[in-house]
């Protein structure tokens, strides 16, 4: 017979006994419905009887899902063929009682050999009906065999009224044994074949054997420990049936039903005609509205057991109505074992087909190995809605799983690479055996990961997932575009979109980078993402079998701009606070780029106070520190949008990725002694441990680690302070899977002069050494402070530091302070115009830029690219802006920076050895650039802590503190060239220079300019008026300090004032006494002449000349000489030479017309001694006489 005919008869209608009656169905009599196991109606399938009889095969096996009418049809066959076993008349076996059910069915009209099928076949055969779903599977093999015995016992008892007279004595006894349930395992295997043979002999008729739910016992034992043993037993039962039939020919026809088509089973070696749903063509059928409980159970089982990897395919199946897959054939029942399914998840597609959910056109099937490549479709709309409902419920339940929610968030909002890696490793481990069925790709393995990621993201209903219409030629690449649905609804492109590149690479880290570098133009299905979206989060995900890695970067759209800031200047130190409140900030994020691209792992950055150290460190912390949750991430994720660091997408691969340990030692200013300093350090370290305990799963640490952690946190005795931060790095690396970043601000505050204990000083140095040297859990570290102090020795770990100061900074030379361009940007933003005003020190009109330059500019920094000049003090500039927003005139320029700190330490430093009277210091105050020899190490010696500071280190302290800055040789020579002769004379340590004439001074200046200096020379200068004013203020305070001496108590201010008054009043005693007080107290220093300037008169140049402010008609001329000897006669002789020079050179000639009297002073100096003599007009020279021997000079 034709195969499709039998198929048509068995497939047109579902005969599920639990189905609701559809409209327009004829309702049958209750007897027929009950007989055929139908609840509401019966659809006439009686022609199946004719097809069954006409089929040439002796055995027909029909495979259909549950609820497809197998049992109904089998019962129909039973009641059609089964004879009447009682009151049998000779050759009359017809079961008239059952005949009435078929008289109105289609089969009643069919004939064969001029006889109706009812007359010829109805009630003419012994029928054995076996429903193996009633076999109960117990917990053990033995108990299950006993259950099978009960099944056989019940079967034999159903034939209790049969006449067994044709059986011999042995067979009768055996029959009774089966009915009583007393028989062996061997006899159990032969029980069904014995029943067939017995009925054949009893009635001399062949048997109709009907087997329902054949594989039910197999499926129910497949995941038990005794499956193999039971399967062998079960197979033997059926082999015995058909083997005995070959010998005795007791079977007329056999009809078998099952749910699954498995090629390797009991019927493999017999003449079996298979009819399976997997071999039928797709045709439109009428299906009832629901499914049996068995189907629901199966489908629920699928969604309980199958993993995320299938979600993508089911999603696409529901979306497009079909999906092309390579599905495996069921070779044996062991393919249904859980451990097999876990490794071969693709078997689910076969089961979905076998159970009737999916169909395919058998005519378009191609075979690859044990797989069939098919185009799967949902069988009916009802099935589609059923799958859709179950799928939605299952995804909803999955989304409620915290781990899944967290991973979805990690891919779409907080970008947690480690959490994604953990999830993917777990999922791929459970899906390694899953064949995705993309047979047309060379690299199927990558599709497993692709499917997992797609499936995961599709669980959430917040996102639309787009795939490339066509994969690129590179088979190692897969792409996904994740778009928030709220973007689609509002046409809003401000939200992040996520672009995922999945790559297969033997080295996963390289694979991630390769994925990120792929499609740099960010074009997806001809959509230019940069033109459409403001921010594109690009993930590079790479796999190599069980190993995977994830790196993400941030790409900004072409229209993305730096967020608009308020016209409000920020002078604080918290980067995020300033950013969140939209304060105005100068973008210094290029510093982050430098850190990312540098190979150094430790930096010591020194800058003056308020120069941006703290806010830059805060900026670095905000960029690198990994948020712990979505709320924290939302506060921080937009902070760097549009800034310089974000313009290189590779920088953004490091955004929010690391554990950052931040310490600030500013609070140590209040420590009183060594012990309190150590306690302060313990408290700061404890706070860091407390901070991170709330950011990690603390219980995952080992017991030893937890114990050590708690000791440090509680500041317990016995904690080795030096190893605490290194220990913290080790712990954090376990959680973050990344090395730590360590940031220490104001580090030099811990090195206080109160740290008098050498052992405690060593402890602190070792703390720095252990933290930064040999720390394998360190990514990089930054230590900032004002002074390069305490870290000079190699064992302190300082040899690991890249030192970055204004003296030499190869990394961050323009990251601290404001450049000229940055100042212009600030003034423009705050609408501060460049109108002309008189400056504080110049009568000509200067623009505000010139005034700011004089007041707050002047800092310089050396780098490997040369010297960076014109660095403005950032604090003073921002404070100026705050006070002068939108002003056009009457600008307020205050000493902002110098007022942020006390002068006490600086005063103490200078006062200690009277550095305010060193010639170099006085030279600086007069505007001269000085040169100082410098040792190889720019750091300050520890002796500074003991107030025993060296001459060399005094300049370093002034420099690191911001009171001096560096200049280059070119600027030094230009400074000499432009300095007038009088300043050259009085700011030189060489006495010969003082005696030089004008032409000699110029020659001397040329020699200085042409001198080749050694490499260890540093050029220092005072940077600007703000600092200079501070020095003047400081000197004024020092000059007013009372000095005790043998000559009585006095102040420098008093001495200088009396000296000047003595000159005005022509009082030689007052002049000499006060000048000698000064010289005796301050040996080897020169008196600063700041009131005069050289001028030509007569035949030469006057050293000093000025009108007498107390007597208007008098003019004073002073000539200064240096004596070779310090005795009275030598000094007096030098004084007279000076006065005679005034007369001989006619220095007074220029002033005689304007002044009636010329006062001529001759001054002679020799280190600590001096003498002054005087002459009025052409009178005699007046000498100074002192009766006290000690003071005769």
Secondary structure, 3 states (H helix, E strand, C coil): CCHHHHHHHHHCECCCCCCCCCCCCCCCCHHHHHHCCCCCCCCCCCHHHHHHHHCCCCEEEEECCCCCCHHHHHHHHHHHHECCCCCCECCECCCHHHHCCCCCCHHHHCEECCEEHHHHHCCCEEEEEEEHHHCCCCCCHHHHHHHHHHHHHHHHHCCCCCCCCCCCHHHHHHHHHHHHCCCCHHHHHHHHHHHHHHHHHHHCCCEEEEEECCCHHHHHHCCCCCHHHHHHHHHHHHHHHHHHHHHHCCEEEEEEEECCCCCCCCCCCCCEEEEEHHHCCCCCCECCCCCCHHHHHHHHHHHHHCCHHHHHHHHHHHHHCEEEEEEECCCCHHHHCHHHHHHCCCHHHHHHHHCCCEECCHHHCEEECCEEEEEEEECCHHHHHHHHHHHHHHHHHHHCCHHHHHHHHHHHCCCCHHHHHHHHHHHHHCCCCCCCCCCCCCCHHHHHHHHHHHHHHHCCCCEEEEECCCCCCCCCEEEEEEEEHHHHHHCCCCCCEEEEEEEECCCHHHHHHHHHHCCCCCEECCEEHHHHCCEEEEEEEEEECCEEEEEEEEEECCCCCCCCCCCCECCCCCHHHHHHCCCECCCCCHHHHHHHHCCCCEEEEECCCCCCHHHHHHHHHHHHECCCCHHHHHHHCCCCCCCHHHHCCCHHHHCCCECEEEEECHHHHHCCCHHHHHHHHHHHHHHHHHHHHCCCCHHHCCHHHHHHHHHHHCCCCCCCHHHHHHHHHHHHHHHHCCCEEEEEECHHHHCCCCCCCHHHHHHHHHHHHHHHCCCCCEEEEEEEECCCECCCCHHHCHHHCEEEECCECCCCCCCCCECHHHHHHHHHHCCCCCCEEECCCCCCEEEHHHHHHHHHCCEEEEECCEEEEEEECHHHHHHHHHHHCCCCCCCCCCCCCHHHCCCHHHHHHHHHCCHHHCHHHHHHHCCCCEEEECCCCCCECHHHHHCCCCHHHHHHHHHHCCCCEEECHHHHHHHHHHCCHHHHHHCCCCHHHHCCCHHHHHHHHHHHHHCCCCCCEEEEECCCHHHHHHHHHHHHHHHCCEECCCCCCEEHHHHHHHHHHHHHHCCHHHHHHHHHHHHHHCCCCCCCCCCCCCEEECCEEECEEEECCCCCCEEEEEEEEECCCCCHHHHHHHHHHHHHHHHHCCCCCCCCCCCCEEEEEEEEEECCEEEEEEEECCCCCECCCCCCHHHCC
